[in-house]
Amino acid sequence: MNNKYTITQFRNDFPDNDTCLHRLYELRYKNLVCPKCDSDKPFTKVKGRRVYQCPCCAYQLCPTANTVFHNSSTPLTHWFYLIFLQTTTRNGVAAKEVERQLNVCYKTALRMCHQVKKLMANMKVEKLTGIVEADESYFGMKAENMTKKKRASMIDANNTFKDNKTGVMGFVSRDGLVRTEVMFPGKSFKERVRDNVSTDATLVTDSHTGYEGLDIEFTAHETINHSAGEYKRDEWHTNTIEGFWSQLKRTIKGTHIHCDAKYLQLYADEVAFRYMNRDRQAEMFDIILRHVV
């Protein structure tokens, strides 16, 4: 069984804008009954417009309304191709690459990439259960890679270099589900764990003091002491979440080079989506399209 969605299949499935629009129509208005005249006759496409019309009363609706495609002058074929790229690349696609391939300006390419990332993040994952590994990782540009002006702006009144790292806390269950949360100030480690992990789970973390005391709230809390050279004890380890961090770092450092802290959650959610669906590449395109609805 072929589990790959190829560029040949994509081009056959979506050769033009009308085909893309019809796919959105099918997803959003299945078994449609006209809200104006109660007719169940199929709506027809209005030539030259992104609109379908009731054949009885001429009531119109737009499949792209209130979606990421709303009021976008970019062809739907461009949008769909970007979604295809996001599902067939191992570490995502950079906005500069989208700019080159679609012949659009960088601002348009970046906006399109962020909108598609929002669709990828729209995968509702309940609080994780079973054996759940939790860990945190930090992202930010190294001082030696900054411009002279940027480095100067990072020095405070005490002539101390300010920390420019942004943390992300990640949670991976042994059944392959992932949740991430960017660690902006205002929440403790324990609060983030409570928000993402069910209390009937067995939590596995490193020996960071921020996780202390969670054994009272959860079924169990197993700790791996990395500072003592311990990385696995029986079935307890944090190797799964470490693998997820390596994929996120390859995506940001290798593909995007740098990611602003305010957009970090989008990139973490993108990688989480790809991680959870890594064995279903042929289905990823349709999964993202369904999130439009």
ChimeraX attribute file (.defattr): number of C-alpha atoms within 10 A of each C-alpha:
attribute: neighborCount
match mode: 1-to-1
recipient: residues
	/A:1	3
	/A:2	7
	/A:3	10
	/A:4	15
	/A:5	17
	/A:6	13
	/A:7	13
	/A:8	8
	/A:9	10
	/A:10	14
	/A:11	12
	/A:12	9
	/A:13	12
	/A:14	18
	/A:15	11
	/A:16	14
	/A:17	16
	/A:18	18
	/A:19	14
	/A:20	18
	/A:21	21
	/A:22	17
	/A:23	15
	/A:24	18
	/A:25	21
	/A:26	12
	/A:27	16
	/A:28	16
	/A:29	13
	/A:30	8
	/A:31	10
	/A:32	15
	/A:33	15
	/A:34	21
	/A:35	10
	/A:36	12
	/A:37	12
	/A:38	12
	/A:39	15
	/A:40	14
	/A:41	13
	/A:42	15
	/A:43	22
	/A:44	13
	/A:45	20
	/A:46	12
	/A:47	9
	/A:48	7
	/A:49	9
	/A:50	17
	/A:51	19
	/A:52	21
	/A:53	17
	/A:54	23
	/A:55	16
	/A:56	15
	/A:57	12
	/A:58	14
	/A:59	14
	/A:60	16
	/A:61	17
	/A:62	17
	/A:63	22
	/A:64	20
	/A:65	12
	/A:66	11
	/A:67	14
	/A:68	17
	/A:69	18
	/A:70	11
	/A:71	10
	/A:72	13
	/A:73	7
	/A:74	14
	/A:75	14
	/A:76	20
	/A:77	19
	/A:78	19
	/A:79	22
	/A:80	18
	/A:81	19
	/A:82	19
	/A:83	23
	/A:84	19
	/A:85	16
	/A:86	23
	/A:87	27
	/A:88	19
	/A:89	11
	/A:90	16
	/A:91	21
	/A:92	22
	/A:93	19
	/A:94	18
	/A:95	21
	/A:96	16
	/A:97	14
	/A:98	22
	/A:99	16
	/A:100	12
	/A:101	13
	/A:102	16
	/A:103	12
	/A:104	15
	/A:105	13
	/A:106	15
	/A:107	11
	/A:108	15
	/A:109	24
	/A:110	16
	/A:111	13
	/A:112	22
	/A:113	20
	/A:114	17
	/A:115	17
	/A:116	24
	/A:117	23
	/A:118	20
	/A:119	23
	/A:120	27
	/A:121	22
	/A:122	17
	/A:123	15
	/A:124	7
	/A:125	11
	/A:126	12
	/A:127	18
	/A:128	26
	/A:129	19
	/A:130	16
	/A:131	22
	/A:132	26
	/A:133	28
	/A:134	24
	/A:135	21
	/A:136	20
	/A:137	18
	/A:138	14
	/A:139	19
	/A:140	16
	/A:141	15
	/A:142	10
	/A:143	14
	/A:144	8
	/A:145	9
	/A:146	12
	/A:147	10
	/A:148	10
	/A:149	8
	/A:150	11
	/A:151	15
	/A:152	12
	/A:153	11
	/A:154	15
	/A:155	13
	/A:156	10
	/A:157	6
	/A:158	7
	/A:159	9
	/A:160	9
	/A:161	14
	/A:162	12
	/A:163	10
	/A:164	14
	/A:165	13
	/A:166	18
	/A:167	18
	/A:168	19
	/A:169	21
	/A:170	24
	/A:171	27
	/A:172	26
	/A:173	23
	/A:174	14
	/A:175	12
	/A:176	13
	/A:177	19
	/A:178	25
	/A:179	21
	/A:180	20
	/A:181	19
	/A:182	21
	/A:183	19
	/A:184	12
	/A:185	8
	/A:186	6
	/A:187	9
	/A:188	12
	/A:189	16
	/A:190	14
	/A:191	11
	/A:192	17
	/A:193	21
	/A:194	14
	/A:195	12
	/A:196	21
	/A:197	25
	/A:198	19
	/A:199	21
	/A:200	14
	/A:201	20
	/A:202	20
	/A:203	28
	/A:204	23
	/A:205	22
	/A:206	21
	/A:207	15
	/A:208	14
	/A:209	8
	/A:210	11
	/A:211	21
	/A:212	14
	/A:213	11
	/A:214	17
	/A:215	14
	/A:216	10
	/A:217	14
	/A:218	16
	/A:219	15
	/A:220	16
	/A:221	20
	/A:222	18
	/A:223	21
	/A:224	19
	/A:225	16
	/A:226	13
	/A:227	9
	/A:228	8
	/A:229	8
	/A:230	12
	/A:231	15
	/A:232	14
	/A:233	11
	/A:234	5
	/A:235	7
	/A:236	17
	/A:237	20
	/A:238	22
	/A:239	12
	/A:240	16
	/A:241	24
	/A:242	18
	/A:243	10
	/A:244	19
	/A:245	21
	/A:246	11
	/A:247	20
	/A:248	22
	/A:249	19
	/A:250	16
	/A:251	22
	/A:252	21
	/A:253	16
	/A:254	14
	/A:255	17
	/A:256	18
	/A:257	12
	/A:258	14
	/A:259	16
	/A:260	12
	/A:261	17
	/A:262	10
	/A:263	11
	/A:264	19
	/A:265	20
	/A:266	22
	/A:267	22
	/A:268	26
	/A:269	23
	/A:270	24
	/A:271	27
	/A:272	24
	/A:273	23
	/A:274	23
	/A:275	17
	/A:276	15
	/A:277	17
	/A:278	15
	/A:279	12
	/A:280	15
	/A:281	19
	/A:282	17
	/A:283	15
	/A:284	23
	/A:285	21
	/A:286	14
	/A:287	17
	/A:288	23
	/A:289	17
	/A:290	14
	/A:291	16
	/A:292	20
	/A:293	15
